[in-house]
Amino acid sequence: MSANVVEQAFREHRARVLASLVGRLHDFELAEDALQEAFALALERWPRDGSPRDPAAWLYTVARRRAIDRLRHQRTAESKLEELRAPVASESPPDPIPDTLAELGDERLALLFTCCHPALAPEARVALTLQAVGGLTGAEIARAFLVPDATMSQRLVRAKRKIRDAAISFELPGDTALPDRLDAVLSVIYLIFNEGYAATAGADLVRTELCAEAVRLGKLLATLMPDQPEVLGLLALMLFHDSRRGTRTGPEGELILLSDQDRSRWDGAEISEGVRVLNHALRLQRPGRYQVEASIAALHASSSSAEEVDWSQIAALYEQLLVFVPSPVVALNRAVAVAETGRLDEALSLVDEIDGLERYHLLHAVRADFLRRLGRHVEAREEYARALELTRNPAERDFIARRLDELPAGSAGPPT
């Protein structure tokens, strides 16, 4: 038997075993260190003796014993040690790992809510969720967000110690606190997806591993909270977007607009799953932002061609979305939808009314596009130049530069 069996156990069981350990130890670093030692022992024993019948239970038991050994040497941990030694009436043998996700649901869900606690900085929530719940290493997270390994390591350590020092509870929030805390969890998962879907920096527009991880987390949360319509709405939204991920860039990594994408290459299975999940959410009759966004994405996904997209309905949905999320970015998307109905002058007026996005490259790119379509090429050139100045992603920069080059000759701005 090779080390591949241990590697497989790491991929399949690390997150769920860590959730159980953290829930019992109330200490991220201790739980991680103990589990790391358990995996090291598995690498030594499993190839020689054969893998256990229940790898997760074996890893949990060994890690728990290693944690107890560490605590024996800490005078200040005496009360925690007694708690660990205390038998649990419903467990036989001690501390078994449940076999199904449903049985382990509360601990896994509690860990997710802990990682997304509002006391932590947003970037720390994202990193901690990817590591503790997603199972990514610190180095993998650092590469995904283009920061040095040391920076990400420090970020993770600070987050874990803040949880420990602030005595943040490793329990699910009560009914009164659940909506606000759930919003934080959904925001973290969506941030992970968006960074993968339209990277803010780096050579690639799309980072497949982050998109896949966000969808996986969304499915986990939907499994654990099947009657929360916004959880289902977010999952449906990500599925619709993810279904066309492979068509957003060309062979050379160039950006391809939604209207120009090859819809025959969209993932039909993901679209069907998204429709099913969204319909379930809508039947619960508790509308929210993610359900509205998913409904917009569904209209795109269900249209066989760009010409068949119902832009009037999309514009109406964006107006509804503004009620839930009165943000300038949503207002910008609404203006784009209005423009696609043929009301370009109205759309340009809507963009000009938006405040707070002066340094957002897409605002200038959208305004430039409207001006180009209206034949106001000098102004369009100025807006494209501003968008190019603010854009960090190479694929987007190349696209905007092409738009600039495509403007009619003689449309240059005034000399500077």
Helices and strands as residue ranges (DSSP letters): H 4-25, H 28-49, H 55-72, G 75-77, H 78-85, H 101-115, H 122-128, I 129-133, H 138-144, H 149-165, H 178-197, H 208-224, H 229-242, G 245-247, G 258-260, G 263-265, H 268-283, H 289-301, G 306-308, H 311-324, H 328-340, H 344-352, H 361-373, H 377-390, H 394-406
